[in-house]
Amino acid sequence: MPDLWDIIVVGGGTAGLPAATFAARRGAKVLVIEAAPVIGGTTQISTGQLSAAGSRLQVNTGVTDTPDLHFDDVIRISKNTCDPMLVRLAVDNAADTLDWLMDSGFTPLDNHPVLGKAHEPYSVERYCWGKDGGVSILEAIQPPYEAEVAKGGATTMLDTVVTDLIEEAGAIVGVVAKGLDGIATEYRGRNILLTTGGYASNGEMFEAINGYKQYTAEAYPYALGQGVTLAESAGGQMRGAEKYYCSFGSVMESSAIPSKVLARPNHWPEQRAPWEVYVNVHGERFIAEDNPSVDVREHALLKQPDLRYWIIFDQHIAETAPVIFIEWTREKMMEAFANEELFYSADTLAELATAAGIDGTNLEKSIADYNAALGGDDPLGRQHRPAPVVKPPFYAVRAQGASITSIAGLNVDASLRVLDKAGNPIPNLFAAGEILGSGQTMGEASVGGMMVTPALTFGRMLGDSMLSWTDEKAAAAE
Ligand SMILES: Cc1cc2nc3c(=O)[nH]c(=O)nc-3n(C[C@H](O)[C@H](O)[C@H](O)COP(=O)(O)OP(=O)(O)OC[C@H]3O[C@@H](n4cnc5c(N)ncnc54)[C@H](O)[C@@H]3O)c2cc1C
């Protein structure tokens, strides 16, 4: 092993692997230190939905698009809460990333690109993913990386956790890492790149930073926020916690925090118009259940206690409506009321409220008001109201809003150098990926593809051009 690496990549995932690959192609000696027993990071579990304007995919499918349009869409969807500098950097270079992925074997689904519906839609079709989600991305980025390993440009250390940064004369000159044997070893480098992902699997840090509990256990288990701690120890600064937002909710396996997802309600009215009524813990409705904007629905849930709501319906709806849970049969849904903790049924609304832990008086009033308004206007403006909620038994299912990503992240400049509290770059320290915080590229919203694509893009750009390992830098580090 060299005494001095050109680049030490801390975290061999979505951002780290492209960084290592492109730097090694330019002749750098790259060490990738990875905490997990495998490389790939969150690509192994991510939905892997990408967005890129002006890509070959769009050109070949006749979609006219530009990075400017992409930029405007991100500003619109995020309501101008993102970091325009990082969004600009991401969207201006996203097409090259997607083209590279496709050159490396990534195949988008047949009818792609699409507008995207899971989140607030784009204005043109620029959204795509492969048949295996994030794994389709990994299958494209891993072989080029392994090719550089085979050529000797890159070296992988698995099962090894970076625990400290080495600082000398105000510059970061290396890292301390521990393997499975627990022995701390120093590795020296001219550039230290933090691509450790976010903190969404560290409940304590998540709550301390975001002010919300981490309800979901669906993030990558190694997203423990260690990179954040490393950067802060060197003077790095976090920002963006105020941009916290949540999804519109899933039904968790249990009331444990965090918990895995048991069922995903189809709450997209354009896919399945709602039959049910949604109430918060106070038994009050808080949104027109068929509001067409996913962003409006998510922000309405953000204001509810514990980011939680209950899906209320009756026997008639249970028997008649299309099943609300994605890929569930009616039989499976009805069995859940006998077996699952967060599914409740009772003969009266008052008993249902007691069982579900919500305010019974208000629930009765909310349902009575909903039913009474069926002949006229709904108080919240809901349009699709196919049936009253009157026929016992009554049902309630508890849904939980949550975020699988880390909202806050490190402050960096346009060269992805980590900045200290005074706004000055910390010499030799760079960062890319979710460690920058989803709030920077998506703002206080979910903007399609604006996590995976910037992570890949920033990693690629760092390796391809932003990082340097000149003689002066070498001399400074030695
Ligand atoms: C279920 C799910 C679905 C998603 N779907 C989408 C989507 O469709 N579109 C989208 O844009 N975004 C999506 N995201 C978000 C996106 O996937 C991530 O933000 C992105 O992949 C993170 O990339 P990264 O390189 O920062 O982190 P990762 O890919 O997680 O890589 C970080 C690596 O660092 C390692 N590491 C951590 N700490 C240390 C340490 N101390 N020492 C050494 N190594 C360390 C980790 O083990 C990991 O391998 C999704 C996220 C999840 C969880």
The ligand as a Gaussian input file, in Angstrom:
#p B3LYP/6-31G(d) Opt

LIG

0 1
 C      -35.317000       2.992000       0.109000
 C      -34.718000       4.199000      -0.567000
 C      -35.170000       4.578000      -1.820000
 C      -34.623000       5.694000      -2.446000
 N      -35.040000       6.011000      -3.700000
 C      -34.494000       7.080000      -4.332000
 C      -34.862000       7.398000      -5.673000
 O      -35.651000       6.685000      -6.299000
 N      -34.311000       8.500000      -6.258000
 C      -33.436000       9.303000      -5.588000
 O      -32.975000      10.297000      -6.160000
 N      -33.025000       8.998000      -4.327000
 C      -33.528000       7.918000      -3.699000
 N      -33.101000       7.587000      -2.446000
 C      -31.987000       8.351000      -1.863000
 C      -30.665000       7.934000      -2.513000
 O      -30.676000       6.563000      -2.836000
 C      -29.491000       8.237000      -1.572000
 O      -29.562000       9.585000      -1.153000
 C      -28.136000       8.009000      -2.245000
 O      -28.072000       6.730000      -2.828000
 C      -27.032000       8.185000      -1.211000
 O      -25.781000       8.027000      -1.849000
 P      -24.461000       8.216000      -0.980000
 O      -23.312000       7.915000      -1.862000
 O      -24.473000       9.505000      -0.287000
 O      -24.590000       7.115000       0.163000
 P      -24.488000       5.528000       0.034000
 O      -24.788000       5.075000      -1.319000
 O      -25.284000       4.966000       1.149000
 O      -22.954000       5.239000       0.306000
 C      -22.370000       5.542000       1.557000
 C      -21.394000       4.437000       1.902000
 O      -20.574000       4.874000       2.982000
 C      -20.382000       3.782000       3.859000
 N      -20.004000       4.340000       5.168000
 C      -20.790000       4.995000       6.049000
 N      -20.069000       5.381000       7.116000
 C      -18.792000       4.973000       6.901000
 C      -17.587000       5.079000       7.641000
 N      -17.529000       5.714000       8.827000
 N      -16.458000       4.528000       7.122000
 C      -16.483000       3.888000       5.934000
 N      -17.603000       3.750000       5.184000
 C      -18.740000       4.303000       5.658000
 C      -21.709000       3.057000       3.831000
 O      -21.592000       1.730000       4.263000
 C      -22.098000       3.169000       2.364000
 O      -21.641000       2.076000       1.600000
 C      -33.616000       6.465000      -1.791000
 C      -33.160000       6.082000      -0.524000
 C      -33.689000       4.953000       0.078000
 C      -33.160000       4.540000       1.426000

